[in-house]
Amino acid sequence: MNYRHSYHAGNFADVLKHVALVSTLLHLRKKDKPFAVIDTHAGRGLYDLGGAEAEKTGEAEFGIERLRGLATGNAALSTYLDIAKSFGADRYPGSPLIAERLLRTGDRLVAVEKHPEEFAALSAVLKGAKPVRADGYERLPALLPPPERRGLILIDPPYEAPDEFEQLARAFASAYRRFATGIYLLWYPLKARQDIDSLGGELRHAGATRLLALTLDVGKQTNAPDERLSSAGLFVVNPPFGFDVEMRGAMEEILPLLRQGPKASARVDWIEGEAQK
Ligand SMILES: C[S@@+](CC[C@H](N)C(=O)[O-])C[C@H]1O[C@@H](n2cnc3c(N)ncnc32)[C@H](O)[C@@H]1O
């Protein structure tokens, strides 16, 4: 394993993903009925922004650190910032800890992490749920449909494997067959447009009819290392009512603060003309 999320925690891509996660969870909380959150690639849960790995890349400086002082009326963004800041100035919560904060009694988190060190760290910081040590793609079918019949599936792989897009598309197709009414958040780095377009095509082919793409491009800084990611997004299947509007508002607010280069942009697109229902 080479990938360690500690190098990237709190960067602009985490900000986008985690605001979307919060927006979805706030929606699920609107009904009393319990829901499940399945996080297939959960990570270590809590990241040390003062640690050697985070300091080496400095990515959080261009992400969460630029937002700490923001006062906003956008519910998803302000809830996300409150949660992030509640862990202290040098720490950043990952998706399972953010989700855990928004669960009510009766709601359930299943956090799956494959790698032993990350899994051990996650086990130590989760308050309620016991994480699952497994391959998230392999474990997912057995978790669906959740008994609650309401839920959110976050698939946030490291994109280390050359066929990660294909693995993700296959995992989604199999999950969607079992749980077509679930909300799916599928994260991706945007390096080659073609990969994203073909992933979108695969999701449609698997049956996703309500499909939204969020794209945040912070622009390339002239002196940034070539390998530093500057554009990332999420496919959202079955986005809740009003999610697109809330996310557009949040992304428009954070873009000026996260902008690194002249070509920065934020987009919320329904795929193949699907209108909000
Ligand atoms: C991008 S990080 C996850 C970040 C986390 N979702 C968050 O938002 O805070 C990806 C994680 O997936 C783990 N991982 C890699 N391959 C996996 C697999 N097949 N199944 C489950 N976890 C895996 C890595 O160890 C890493 O911790």
The ligand as an SDF file (V2000), in Angstrom:
LIG
                    3D

 27 29  0  0  0  0  0  0  0  0999 V2000
   -9.2080    8.4160    0.0060 C   0  0  0  0  0  0  0  0  0  0  0  0
   -8.9100    7.4680    1.4300 S   0  0  0  0  0  0  0  0  0  0  0  0
  -10.4210    7.5490    2.3100 C   0  0  0  0  0  0  0  0  0  0  0  0
  -10.7520    8.8530    2.9290 C   0  0  0  0  0  0  0  0  0  0  0  0
  -12.0570    8.8790    3.6940 C   0  0  0  0  0  0  0  0  0  0  0  0
  -13.1630    8.3100    2.9370 N   0  0  0  0  0  0  0  0  0  0  0  0
  -12.4120   10.2910    4.0810 C   0  0  0  0  0  0  0  0  0  0  0  0
  -13.1360   10.9680    3.3510 O   0  0  0  0  0  0  0  0  0  0  0  0
  -11.9620   10.7110    5.1580 O   0  0  0  0  0  0  0  0  0  0  0  0
   -8.9780    5.8210    0.8210 C   0  0  0  0  0  0  0  0  0  0  0  0
   -8.8120    4.7460    1.8940 C   0  0  0  0  0  0  0  0  0  0  0  0
   -9.1410    3.4900    1.3220 O   0  0  0  0  0  0  0  0  0  0  0  0
   -8.2950    2.5020    1.8740 C   0  0  0  0  0  0  0  0  0  0  0  0
   -8.3530    1.3710    0.9390 N   0  0  0  0  0  0  0  0  0  0  0  0
   -7.6260    1.1390   -0.1670 C   0  0  0  0  0  0  0  0  0  0  0  0
   -8.1160    0.0640   -0.8480 N   0  0  0  0  0  0  0  0  0  0  0  0
   -9.1960   -0.3660   -0.1540 C   0  0  0  0  0  0  0  0  0  0  0  0
  -10.1650   -1.3890   -0.3650 C   0  0  0  0  0  0  0  0  0  0  0  0
  -10.1020   -2.1810   -1.4320 N   0  0  0  0  0  0  0  0  0  0  0  0
  -11.1630   -1.5220    0.5310 N   0  0  0  0  0  0  0  0  0  0  0  0
  -11.2460   -0.7020    1.6170 C   0  0  0  0  0  0  0  0  0  0  0  0
  -10.3700    0.2810    1.8700 N   0  0  0  0  0  0  0  0  0  0  0  0
   -9.3550    0.4550    0.9870 C   0  0  0  0  0  0  0  0  0  0  0  0
   -6.9760    3.2000    2.0170 C   0  0  0  0  0  0  0  0  0  0  0  0
   -6.1920    2.5680    3.0130 O   0  0  0  0  0  0  0  0  0  0  0  0
   -7.4090    4.5980    2.4240 C   0  0  0  0  0  0  0  0  0  0  0  0
   -7.4550    4.6940    3.8270 O   0  0  0  0  0  0  0  0  0  0  0  0
  1  2  1  0
  2  3  1  0
  2 10  1  0
  3  4  1  0
  4  5  1  0
  5  6  1  0
  5  7  1  0
  7  8  2  0
  7  9  1  0
 10 11  1  0
 11 12  1  0
 11 26  1  0
 12 13  1  0
 13 14  1  0
 13 24  1  0
 14 15  1  0
 14 23  1  0
 15 16  2  0
 16 17  1  0
 17 18  1  0
 17 23  2  0
 18 19  1  0
 18 20  2  0
 20 21  1  0
 21 22  2  0
 22 23  1  0
 24 25  1  0
 24 26  1  0
 26 27  1  0
M  CHG  2   2   1   9  -1
M  END
$$$$
